[in-house]
Amino acid sequence: NPPPQLTLKGRWLEDLGFNTGQPVIVTVERGRLVIEAELRI
Protein backbone atom coordinates (compact mmCIF):
# COMPACT_ATOMS: atom_id res chain seq x y z
CA ASN A 1 0.00 0.00 0.00
CA PRO A 2 1.77 3.22 -1.13
CA PRO A 3 2.03 6.19 1.25
CA PRO A 4 -0.08 9.29 0.56
CA GLN A 5 1.51 11.71 -1.89
CA LEU A 6 0.67 14.85 -3.81
CA THR A 7 2.37 15.64 -7.13
CA LEU A 8 2.27 19.10 -8.68
CA LYS A 9 3.62 19.65 -12.20
CA GLY A 10 3.61 22.39 -14.78
CA ARG A 11 5.30 25.58 -15.89
CA TRP A 12 2.71 27.56 -13.94
CA LEU A 13 4.67 26.67 -10.79
CA GLU A 14 7.69 28.59 -12.12
CA ASP A 15 5.42 31.56 -12.80
CA LEU A 16 4.48 31.50 -9.12
CA GLY A 17 8.10 31.40 -7.92
CA PHE A 18 8.61 27.65 -7.43
CA ASN A 19 11.74 26.25 -9.08
CA THR A 20 12.79 22.62 -9.61
CA GLY A 21 14.59 21.28 -6.54
CA GLN A 22 13.72 24.29 -4.39
CA PRO A 23 12.70 23.40 -0.83
CA VAL A 24 9.14 24.21 0.17
CA ILE A 25 7.33 24.69 3.46
CA VAL A 26 4.00 22.88 3.84
CA THR A 27 1.62 23.81 6.64
CA VAL A 28 -1.95 22.78 7.46
CA GLU A 29 -4.48 25.48 8.29
CA ARG A 30 -8.10 24.53 9.03
CA GLY A 31 -8.30 21.70 6.52
CA ARG A 32 -6.17 23.34 3.83
CA LEU A 33 -2.60 22.74 2.74
CA VAL A 34 -0.45 25.83 2.29
CA ILE A 35 2.67 25.40 0.14
CA GLU A 36 5.28 28.17 0.28
CA ALA A 37 8.59 28.49 -1.52
CA GLU A 38 11.40 28.48 1.03
CA LEU A 39 13.31 31.72 0.57
CA ARG A 40 17.09 31.49 0.66
CA ILE A 41 18.44 34.70 2.11
mmCIF entry with sequence, helices, sheets and N, C-alpha, C, O atoms, coordinates in Angstrom:
data_MODEL
# 
_entry.id   MODEL 
# 
_entity.id                         1 
_entity.type                       polymer 
_entity.pdbx_number_of_molecules   1 
# 
_entity_poly.entity_id                      1 
_entity_poly.type                           'polypeptide(L)' 
_entity_poly.nstd_linkage                   no 
_entity_poly.nstd_monomer                   no 
_entity_poly.pdbx_seq_one_letter_code       NPPPQLTLKGRWLEDLGFNTGQPVIVTVERGRLVIEAELRI 
_entity_poly.pdbx_seq_one_letter_code_can   NPPPQLTLKGRWLEDLGFNTGQPVIVTVERGRLVIEAELRI 
_entity_poly.pdbx_strand_id                 A 
# 
loop_
_entity_poly_seq.entity_id 
_entity_poly_seq.num 
_entity_poly_seq.mon_id 
_entity_poly_seq.hetero 
1 1  ASN n 
1 2  PRO n 
1 3  PRO n 
1 4  PRO n 
1 5  GLN n 
1 6  LEU n 
1 7  THR n 
1 8  LEU n 
1 9  LYS n 
1 10 GLY n 
1 11 ARG n 
1 12 TRP n 
1 13 LEU n 
1 14 GLU n 
1 15 ASP n 
1 16 LEU n 
1 17 GLY n 
1 18 PHE n 
1 19 ASN n 
1 20 THR n 
1 21 GLY n 
1 22 GLN n 
1 23 PRO n 
1 24 VAL n 
1 25 ILE n 
1 26 VAL n 
1 27 THR n 
1 28 VAL n 
1 29 GLU n 
1 30 ARG n 
1 31 GLY n 
1 32 ARG n 
1 33 LEU n 
1 34 VAL n 
1 35 ILE n 
1 36 GLU n 
1 37 ALA n 
1 38 GLU n 
1 39 LEU n 
1 40 ARG n 
1 41 ILE n 
# 
_struct_asym.id          A 
_struct_asym.entity_id   1 
# 
_struct_conf.conf_type_id            HELX_P 
_struct_conf.id                      HELX_P1 
_struct_conf.pdbx_PDB_helix_id       AA1 
_struct_conf.beg_label_comp_id       TRP 
_struct_conf.beg_label_asym_id       A 
_struct_conf.beg_label_seq_id        12 
_struct_conf.pdbx_beg_PDB_ins_code   ? 
_struct_conf.end_label_comp_id       ASP 
_struct_conf.end_label_asym_id       A 
_struct_conf.end_label_seq_id        15 
_struct_conf.pdbx_end_PDB_ins_code   ? 
_struct_conf.beg_auth_comp_id        TRP 
_struct_conf.beg_auth_asym_id        A 
_struct_conf.beg_auth_seq_id         12 
_struct_conf.end_auth_comp_id        ASP 
_struct_conf.end_auth_asym_id        A 
_struct_conf.end_auth_seq_id         15 
_struct_conf.pdbx_PDB_helix_class    1 
_struct_conf.details                 ? 
_struct_conf.pdbx_PDB_helix_length   4 
# 
_struct_conf_type.id          HELX_P 
_struct_conf_type.criteria    ? 
_struct_conf_type.reference   ? 
# 
_struct_sheet.id               AA1 
_struct_sheet.type             ? 
_struct_sheet.number_strands   2 
_struct_sheet.details          ? 
# 
_struct_sheet_order.sheet_id     AA1 
_struct_sheet_order.range_id_1   1 
_struct_sheet_order.range_id_2   2 
_struct_sheet_order.offset       ? 
_struct_sheet_order.sense        anti-parallel 
# 
loop_
_struct_sheet_range.sheet_id 
_struct_sheet_range.id 
_struct_sheet_range.beg_label_comp_id 
_struct_sheet_range.beg_label_asym_id 
_struct_sheet_range.beg_label_seq_id 
_struct_sheet_range.pdbx_beg_PDB_ins_code 
_struct_sheet_range.end_label_comp_id 
_struct_sheet_range.end_label_asym_id 
_struct_sheet_range.end_label_seq_id 
_struct_sheet_range.pdbx_end_PDB_ins_code 
_struct_sheet_range.beg_auth_comp_id 
_struct_sheet_range.beg_auth_asym_id 
_struct_sheet_range.beg_auth_seq_id 
_struct_sheet_range.end_auth_comp_id 
_struct_sheet_range.end_auth_asym_id 
_struct_sheet_range.end_auth_seq_id 
AA1 1 VAL A 24 ? GLU A 29 ? VAL A 24 GLU A 29 
AA1 2 ARG A 32 ? ALA A 37 ? ARG A 32 ALA A 37 
# 
loop_
_atom_site.group_PDB 
_atom_site.id 
_atom_site.type_symbol 
_atom_site.label_atom_id 
_atom_site.label_alt_id 
_atom_site.label_comp_id 
_atom_site.label_asym_id 
_atom_site.label_entity_id 
_atom_site.label_seq_id 
_atom_site.pdbx_PDB_ins_code 
_atom_site.Cartn_x 
_atom_site.Cartn_y 
_atom_site.Cartn_z 
_atom_site.occupancy 
_atom_site.B_iso_or_equiv 
_atom_site.pdbx_formal_charge 
_atom_site.auth_seq_id 
_atom_site.auth_comp_id 
_atom_site.auth_asym_id 
_atom_site.auth_atom_id 
_atom_site.pdbx_PDB_model_num 
ATOM 1   N N  . ASN A 1 1  ? 0.846  -1.183 0.000   1.00 0.00 ? 1  ASN A N  1 
ATOM 2   C CA . ASN A 1 1  ? 0.000  0.000  0.000   1.00 0.00 ? 1  ASN A CA 1 
ATOM 3   C C  . ASN A 1 1  ? 0.893  1.249  0.000   1.00 0.00 ? 1  ASN A C  1 
ATOM 4   O O  . ASN A 1 1  ? 1.611  1.477  0.974   1.00 0.00 ? 1  ASN A O  1 
ATOM 5   N N  . PRO A 1 2  ? 0.868  2.056  -1.057  1.00 0.00 ? 2  PRO A N  1 
ATOM 6   C CA . PRO A 1 2  ? 1.769  3.217  -1.126  1.00 0.00 ? 2  PRO A CA 1 
ATOM 7   C C  . PRO A 1 2  ? 1.361  4.316  -0.144  1.00 0.00 ? 2  PRO A C  1 
ATOM 8   O O  . PRO A 1 2  ? 0.181  4.465  0.174   1.00 0.00 ? 2  PRO A O  1 
ATOM 9   N N  . PRO A 1 3  ? 2.340  5.080  0.334   1.00 0.00 ? 3  PRO A N  1 
ATOM 10  C CA . PRO A 1 3  ? 2.028  6.186  1.246   1.00 0.00 ? 3  PRO A CA 1 
ATOM 11  C C  . PRO A 1 3  ? 1.315  7.315  0.495   1.00 0.00 ? 3  PRO A C  1 
ATOM 12  O O  . PRO A 1 3  ? 1.442  7.418  -0.725  1.00 0.00 ? 3  PRO A O  1 
ATOM 13  N N  . PRO A 1 4  ? 0.572  8.156  1.207   1.00 0.00 ? 4  PRO A N  1 
ATOM 14  C CA . PRO A 1 4  ? -0.084 9.285  0.563   1.00 0.00 ? 4  PRO A CA 1 
ATOM 15  C C  . PRO A 1 4  ? 0.949  10.210 -0.072  1.00 0.00 ? 4  PRO A C  1 
ATOM 16  O O  . PRO A 1 4  ? 2.026  10.423 0.485   1.00 0.00 ? 4  PRO A O  1 
ATOM 17  N N  . GLN A 1 5  ? 0.613  10.760 -1.246  1.00 0.00 ? 5  GLN A N  1 
ATOM 18  C CA . GLN A 1 5  ? 1.512  11.712 -1.891  1.00 0.00 ? 5  GLN A CA 1 
ATOM 19  C C  . GLN A 1 5  ? 0.706  12.676 -2.739  1.00 0.00 ? 5  GLN A C  1 
ATOM 20  O O  . GLN A 1 5  ? -0.407 12.371 -3.167  1.00 0.00 ? 5  GLN A O  1 
ATOM 21  N N  . LEU A 1 6  ? 1.277  13.829 -2.973  1.00 0.00 ? 6  LEU A N  1 
ATOM 22  C CA . LEU A 1 6  ? 0.674  14.850 -3.813  1.00 0.00 ? 6  LEU A CA 1 
ATOM 23  C C  . LEU A 1 6  ? 1.738  15.301 -4.798  1.00 0.00 ? 6  LEU A C  1 
ATOM 24  O O  . LEU A 1 6  ? 2.830  15.700 -4.393  1.00 0.00 ? 6  LEU A O  1 
ATOM 25  N N  . THR A 1 7  ? 1.425  15.242 -6.100  1.00 0.00 ? 7  THR A N  1 
ATOM 26  C CA . THR A 1 7  ? 2.375  15.638 -7.132  1.00 0.00 ? 7  THR A CA 1 
ATOM 27  C C  . THR A 1 7  ? 1.825  16.855 -7.867  1.00 0.00 ? 7  THR A C  1 
ATOM 28  O O  . THR A 1 7  ? 0.695  16.845 -8.353  1.00 0.00 ? 7  THR A O  1 
ATOM 29  N N  . LEU A 1 8  ? 2.638  17.896 -7.940  1.00 0.00 ? 8  LEU A N  1 
ATOM 30  C CA . LEU A 1 8  ? 2.269  19.103 -8.683  1.00 0.00 ? 8  LEU A CA 1 
ATOM 31  C C  . LEU A 1 8  ? 3.257  19.278 -9.817  1.00 0.00 ? 8  LEU A C  1 
ATOM 32  O O  . LEU A 1 8  ? 4.467  19.216 -9.598  1.00 0.00 ? 8  LEU A O  1 
ATOM 33  N N  . LYS A 1 9  ? 2.757  19.497 -11.033 1.00 0.00 ? 9  LYS A N  1 
ATOM 34  C CA . LYS A 1 9  ? 3.618  19.653 -12.200 1.00 0.00 ? 9  LYS A CA 1 
ATOM 35  C C  . LYS A 1 9  ? 3.107  20.803 -13.055 1.00 0.00 ? 9  LYS A C  1 
ATOM 36  O O  . LYS A 1 9  ? 1.922  21.136 -13.038 1.00 0.00 ? 9  LYS A O  1 
ATOM 37  N N  . GLY A 1 10 ? 4.016  21.394 -13.794 1.00 0.00 ? 10 GLY A N  1 
ATOM 38  C CA . GLY A 1 10 ? 3.611  22.395 -14.775 1.00 0.00 ? 10 GLY A CA 1 
ATOM 39  C C  . GLY A 1 10 ? 4.443  23.658 -14.690 1.00 0.00 ? 10 GLY A C  1 
ATOM 40  O O  . GLY A 1 10 ? 4.978  24.010 -13.639 1.00 0.00 ? 10 GLY A O  1 
ATOM 41  N N  . ARG A 1 11 ? 4.534  24.325 -15.824 1.00 0.00 ? 11 ARG A N  1 
ATOM 42  C CA . ARG A 1 11 ? 5.296  25.584 -15.890 1.00 0.00 ? 11 ARG A CA 1 
ATOM 43  C C  . ARG A 1 11 ? 4.663  26.681 -15.040 1.00 0.00 ? 11 ARG A C  1 
ATOM 44  O O  . ARG A 1 11 ? 5.335  27.638 -14.656 1.00 0.00 ? 11 ARG A O  1 
ATOM 45  N N  . TRP A 1 12 ? 3.379  26.544 -14.748 1.00 0.00 ? 12 TRP A N  1 
ATOM 46  C CA . TRP A 1 12 ? 2.715  27.558 -13.942 1.00 0.00 ? 12 TRP A CA 1 
ATOM 47  C C  . TRP A 1 12 ? 3.356  27.688 -12.562 1.00 0.00 ? 12 TRP A C  1 
ATOM 48  O O  . TRP A 1 12 ? 3.281  28.747 -11.939 1.00 0.00 ? 12 TRP A O  1 
ATOM 49  N N  . LEU A 1 13 ? 3.989  26.607 -12.081 1.00 0.00 ? 13 LEU A N  1 
ATOM 50  C CA . LEU A 1 13 ? 4.671  26.669 -10.787 1.00 0.00 ? 13 LEU A CA 1 
ATOM 51  C C  . LEU A 1 13 ? 5.848  27.637 -10.839 1.00 0.00 ? 13 LEU A C  1 
ATOM 52  O O  . LEU A 1 13 ? 6.084  28.379 -9.886  1.00 0.00 ? 13 LEU A O  1 
ATOM 53  N N  . GLU A 1 14 ? 6.589  27.633 -11.951 1.00 0.00 ? 14 GLU A N  1 
ATOM 54  C CA . GLU A 1 14 ? 7.693  28.588 -12.117 1.00 0.00 ? 14 GLU A CA 1 
ATOM 55  C C  . GLU A 1 14 ? 7.164  30.014 -12.122 1.00 0.00 ? 14 GLU A C  1 
ATOM 56  O O  . GLU A 1 14 ? 7.785  30.911 -11.551 1.00 0.00 ? 14 GLU A O  1 
ATOM 57  N N  . ASP A 1 15 ? 6.024  30.227 -12.760 1.00 0.00 ? 15 ASP A N  1 
ATOM 58  C CA . ASP A 1 15 ? 5.421  31.561 -12.802 1.00 0.00 ? 15 ASP A CA 1 
ATOM 59  C C  . ASP A 1 15 ? 5.069  32.067 -11.409 1.00 0.00 ? 15 ASP A C  1 
ATOM 60  O O  . ASP A 1 15 ? 5.020  33.273 -11.169 1.00 0.00 ? 15 ASP A O  1 
ATOM 61  N N  . LEU A 1 16 ? 4.825  31.132 -10.492 1.00 0.00 ? 16 LEU A N  1 
ATOM 62  C CA . LEU A 1 16 ? 4.480  31.503 -9.119  1.00 0.00 ? 16 LEU A CA 1 
ATOM 63  C C  . LEU A 1 16 ? 5.686  31.530 -8.185  1.00 0.00 ? 16 LEU A C  1 
ATOM 64  O O  . LEU A 1 16 ? 5.533  31.757 -6.985  1.00 0.00 ? 16 LEU A O  1 
ATOM 65  N N  . GLY A 1 17 ? 6.891  31.298 -8.726  1.00 0.00 ? 17 GLY A N  1 
ATOM 66  C CA . GLY A 1 17 ? 8.097  31.398 -7.918  1.00 0.00 ? 17 GLY A CA 1 
ATOM 67  C C  . GLY A 1 17 ? 8.642  30.092 -7.382  1.00 0.00 ? 17 GLY A C  1 
ATOM 68  O O  . GLY A 1 17 ? 9.541  30.100 -6.541  1.00 0.00 ? 17 GLY A O  1 
ATOM 69  N N  . PHE A 1 18 ? 8.112  28.955 -7.856  1.00 0.00 ? 18 PHE A N  1 
ATOM 70  C CA . PHE A 1 18 ? 8.611  27.651 -7.426  1.00 0.00 ? 18 PHE A CA 1 
ATOM 71  C C  . PHE A 1 18 ? 9.533  27.101 -8.504  1.00 0.00 ? 18 PHE A C  1 
ATOM 72  O O  . PHE A 1 18 ? 9.136  26.981 -9.663  1.00 0.00 ? 18 PHE A O  1 
ATOM 73  N N  . ASN A 1 19 ? 10.757 26.767 -8.128  1.00 0.00 ? 19 ASN A N  1 
ATOM 74  C CA . ASN A 1 19 ? 11.737 26.251 -9.075  1.00 0.00 ? 19 ASN A CA 1 
ATOM 75  C C  . ASN A 1 19 ? 12.052 24.792 -8.767  1.00 0.00 ? 19 ASN A C  1 
ATOM 76  O O  . ASN A 1 19 ? 11.927 24.361 -7.621  1.00 0.00 ? 19 ASN A O  1 
ATOM 77  N N  . THR A 1 20 ? 12.457 24.032 -9.775  1.00 0.00 ? 20 THR A N  1 
ATOM 78  C CA . THR A 1 20 ? 12.787 22.624 -9.610  1.00 0.00 ? 20 THR A CA 1 
ATOM 79  C C  . THR A 1 20 ? 13.866 22.455 -8.542  1.00 0.00 ? 20 THR A C  1 
ATOM 80  O O  . THR A 1 20 ? 14.901 23.120 -8.588  1.00 0.00 ? 20 THR A O  1 
ATOM 81  N N  . GLY A 1 21 ? 13.621 21.571 -7.591  1.00 0.00 ? 21 GLY A N  1 
ATOM 82  C CA . GLY A 1 21 ? 14.588 21.277 -6.543  1.00 0.00 ? 21 GLY A CA 1 
ATOM 83  C C  . GLY A 1 21 ? 14.563 22.240 -5.374  1.00 0.00 ? 21 GLY A C  1 
ATOM 84  O O  . GLY A 1 21 ? 15.260 22.026 -4.383  1.00 0.00 ? 21 GLY A O  1 
ATOM 85  N N  . GLN A 1 22 ? 13.776 23.291 -5.471  1.00 0.00 ? 22 GLN A N  1 
ATOM 86  C CA . GLN A 1 22 ? 13.719 24.286 -4.393  1.00 0.00 ? 22 GLN A CA 1 
ATOM 87  C C  . GLN A 1 22 ? 12.929 23.717 -3.210  1.00 0.00 ? 22 GLN A C  1 
ATOM 88  O O  . GLN A 1 22 ? 11.851 23.152 -3.401  1.00 0.00 ? 22 GLN A O  1 
ATOM 89  N N  . PRO A 1 23 ? 13.453 23.860 -1.998  1.00 0.00 ? 23 PRO A N  1 
ATOM 90  C CA . PRO A 1 23 ? 12.703 23.396 -0.832  1.00 0.00 ? 23 PRO A CA 1 
ATOM 91  C C  . PRO A 1 23 ? 11.411 24.198 -0.659  1.00 0.00 ? 23 PRO A C  1 
ATOM 92  O O  . PRO A 1 23 ? 11.344 25.376 -1.010  1.00 0.00 ? 23 PRO A O  1 
ATOM 93  N N  . VAL A 1 24 ? 10.402 23.545 -0.117  1.00 0.00 ? 24 VAL A N  1 
ATOM 94  C CA . VAL A 1 24 ? 9.135  24.212 0.171   1.00 0.00 ? 24 VAL A CA 1 
ATOM 95  C C  . VAL A 1 24 ? 8.761  23.986 1.628   1.00 0.00 ? 24 VAL A C  1 
ATOM 96  O O  . VAL A 1 24 ? 9.263  23.073 2.283   1.00 0.00 ? 24 VAL A O  1 
ATOM 97  N N  . ILE A 1 25 ? 7.884  24.823 2.110   1.00 0.00 ? 25 ILE A N  1 
ATOM 98  C CA . ILE A 1 25 ? 7.334  24.690 3.458   1.00 0.00 ? 25 ILE A CA 1 
ATOM 99  C C  . ILE A 1 25 ? 5.854  24.367 3.294   1.00 0.00 ? 25 ILE A C  1 
ATOM 100 O O  . ILE A 1 25 ? 5.129  25.097 2.618   1.00 0.00 ? 25 ILE A O  1 
ATOM 101 N N  . VAL A 1 26 ? 5.403  23.275 3.911   1.00 0.00 ? 26 VAL A N  1 
ATOM 102 C CA . VAL A 1 26 ? 4.000  22.877 3.836   1.00 0.00 ? 26 VAL A CA 1 
ATOM 103 C C  . VAL A 1 26 ? 3.409  22.964 5.234   1.00 0.00 ? 26 VAL A C  1 
ATOM 104 O O  . VAL A 1 26 ? 3.931  22.370 6.177   1.00 0.00 ? 26 VAL A O  1 
ATOM 105 N N  . THR A 1 27 ? 2.321  23.706 5.361   1.00 0.00 ? 27 THR A N  1 
ATOM 106 C CA . THR A 1 27 ? 1.622  23.807 6.641   1.00 0.00 ? 27 THR A CA 1 
ATOM 107 C C  . THR A 1 27 ? 0.147  23.476 6.425   1.00 0.00 ? 27 THR A C  1 
ATOM 108 O O  . THR A 1 27 ? -0.366 23.563 5.309   1.00 0.00 ? 27 THR A O  1 
ATOM 109 N N  . VAL A 1 28 ? -0.520 23.096 7.506   1.00 0.00 ? 28 VAL A N  1 
ATOM 110 C CA . VAL A 1 28 ? -1.945 22.783 7.457   1.00 0.00 ? 28 VAL A CA 1 
ATOM 111 C C  . VAL A 1 28 ? -2.681 23.838 8.263   1.00 0.00 ? 28 VAL A C  1 
ATOM 112 O O  . VAL A 1 28 ? -2.356 24.091 9.423   1.00 0.00 ? 28 VAL A O  1 
ATOM 113 N N  . GLU A 1 29 ? -3.679 24.452 7.634   1.00 0.00 ? 29 GLU A N  1 
ATOM 114 C CA . GLU A 1 29 ? -4.478 25.480 8.292   1.00 0.00 ? 29 GLU A CA 1 
ATOM 115 C C  . GLU A 1 29 ? -5.952 25.184 8.058   1.00 0.00 ? 29 GLU A C  1 
ATOM 116 O O  . GLU A 1 29 ? -6.446 25.335 6.940   1.00 0.00 ? 29 GLU A O  1 
ATOM 117 N N  . ARG A 1 30 ? -6.653 24.768 9.095   1.00 0.00 ? 30 ARG A N  1 
ATOM 118 C CA . ARG A 1 30 ? -8.098 24.528 9.026   1.00 0.00 ? 30 ARG A CA 1 
ATOM 119 C C  . ARG A 1 30 ? -8.517 23.733 7.791   1.00 0.00 ? 30 ARG A C  1 
ATOM 120 O O  . ARG A 1 30 ? -9.370 24.170 7.020   1.00 0.00 ? 30 ARG A O  1 
ATOM 121 N N  . GLY A 1 31 ? -7.914 22.578 7.616   1.00 0.00 ? 31 GLY A N  1 
ATOM 122 C CA . GLY A 1 31 ? -8.298 21.703 6.520   1.00 0.00 ? 31 GLY A CA 1 
ATOM 123 C C  . GLY A 1 31 ? -7.750 22.080 5.161   1.00 0.00 ? 31 GLY A C  1 
ATOM 124 O O  . GLY A 1 31 ? -8.199 21.548 4.146   1.00 0.00 ? 31 GLY A O  1 
ATOM 125 N N  . ARG A 1 32 ? -6.780 22.996 5.121   1.00 0.00 ? 32 ARG A N  1 
ATOM 126 C CA . ARG A 1 32 ? -6.175 23.341 3.831   1.00 0.00 ? 32 ARG A CA 1 
ATOM 127 C C  . ARG A 1 32 ? -4.668 23.205 3.932   1.00 0.00 ? 32 ARG A C  1 
ATOM 128 O O  . ARG A 1 32 ? -4.078 23.451 4.984   1.00 0.00 ? 32 ARG A O  1 
ATOM 129 N N  . LEU A 1 33 ? -4.053 22.809 2.829   1.00 0.00 ? 33 LEU A N  1 
ATOM 130 C CA . LEU A 1 33 ? -2.599 22.736 2.741   1.00 0.00 ? 33 LEU A CA 1 
ATOM 131 C C  . LEU A 1 33 ? -2.090 24.042 2.157   1.00 0.00 ? 33 LEU A C  1 
ATOM 132 O O  . LEU A 1 33 ? -2.612 24.526 1.153   1.00 0.00 ? 33 LEU A O  1 
ATOM 133 N N  . VAL A 1 34 ? -1.075 24.608 2.786   1.00 0.00 ? 34 VAL A N  1 
ATOM 134 C CA . VAL A 1 34 ? -0.446 25.832 2.287   1.00 0.00 ? 34 VAL A CA 1 
ATOM 135 C C  . VAL A 1 34 ? 0.981  25.476 1.904   1.00 0.00 ? 34 VAL A C  1 
ATOM 136 O O  . VAL A 1 34 ? 1.747  24.986 2.735   1.00 0.00 ? 34 VAL A O  1 
ATOM 137 N N  . ILE A 1 35 ? 1.341  25.720 0.648   1.00 0.00 ? 35 ILE A N  1 
ATOM 138 C CA . ILE A 1 35 ? 2.674  25.400 0.141   1.00 0.00 ? 35 ILE A CA 1 
ATOM 139 C C  . ILE A 1 35 ? 3.374  26.702 -0.185  1.00 0.00 ? 35 ILE A C  1 
ATOM 140 O O  . ILE A 1 35 ? 2.903  27.483 -1.011  1.00 0.00 ? 35 ILE A O  1 
ATOM 141 N N  . GLU A 1 36 ? 4.516  26.934 0.476   1.00 0.00 ? 36 GLU A N  1 
ATOM 142 C CA . GLU A 1 36 ? 5.278  28.165 0.276   1.00 0.00 ? 36 GLU A CA 1 
ATOM 143 C C  . GLU A 1 36 ? 6.688  27.833 -0.189  1.00 0.00 ? 36 GLU A C  1 
ATOM 144 O O  . GLU A 1 36 ? 7.297  26.871 0.278   1.00 0.00 ? 36 GLU A O  1 
ATOM 145 N N  . ALA A 1 37 ? 7.198  28.639 -1.110  1.00 0.00 ? 37 ALA A N  1 
ATOM 146 C CA . ALA A 1 37 ? 8.590  28.490 -1.525  1.00 0.00 ? 37 ALA A CA 1 
ATOM 147 C C  . ALA A 1 37 ? 9.472  28.932 -0.362  1.00 0.00 ? 37 ALA A C  1 
ATOM 148 O O  . ALA A 1 37 ? 9.252  29.989 0.229   1.00 0.00 ? 37 ALA A O  1 
ATOM 149 N N  . GLU A 1 38 ? 10.474 28.110 -0.037  1.00 0.00 ? 38 GLU A N  1 
ATOM 150 C CA . GLU A 1 38 ? 11.404 28.480 1.030   1.00 0.00 ? 38 GLU A CA 1 
ATOM 151 C C  . GLU A 1 38 ? 12.389 29.492 0.461   1.00 0.00 ? 38 GLU A C  1 
ATOM 152 O O  . GLU A 1 38 ? 13.095 29.207 -0.507  1.00 0.00 ? 38 GLU A O  1 
ATOM 153 N N  . LEU A 1 39 ? 12.433 30.659 1.058   1.00 0.00 ? 39 LEU A N  1 
ATOM 154 C CA . LEU A 1 39 ? 13.311 31.720 0.572   1.00 0.00 ? 39 LEU A CA 1 
ATOM 155 C C  . LEU A 1 39 ? 14.710 31.528 1.122   1.00 0.00 ? 39 LEU A C  1 
ATOM 156 O O  . LEU A 1 39 ? 14.898 31.324 2.322   1.00 0.00 ? 39 LEU A O  1 
ATOM 157 N N  . ARG A 1 40 ? 15.677 31.596 0.245   1.00 0.00 ? 40 ARG A N  1 
ATOM 158 C CA . ARG A 1 40 ? 17.085 31.487 0.659   1.00 0.00 ? 40 ARG A CA 1 
ATOM 159 C C  . ARG A 1 40 ? 17.660 32.886 0.714   1.00 0.00 ? 40 ARG A C  1 
ATOM 160 O O  . ARG A 1 40 ? 17.851 33.538 -0.312  1.00 0.00 ? 40 ARG A O  1 
ATOM 161 N N  . ILE A 1 41 ? 17.929 33.334 1.917   1.00 0.00 ? 41 ILE A N  1 
ATOM 162 C CA . ILE A 1 41 ? 18.441 34.703 2.107   1.00 0.00 ? 41 ILE A CA 1 
ATOM 163 C C  . ILE A 1 41 ? 19.940 34.690 2.279   1.00 0.00 ? 41 ILE A C  1 
ATOM 164 O O  . ILE A 1 41 ? 20.551 35.745 2.450   1.00 0.00 ? 41 ILE A O  1 
# 
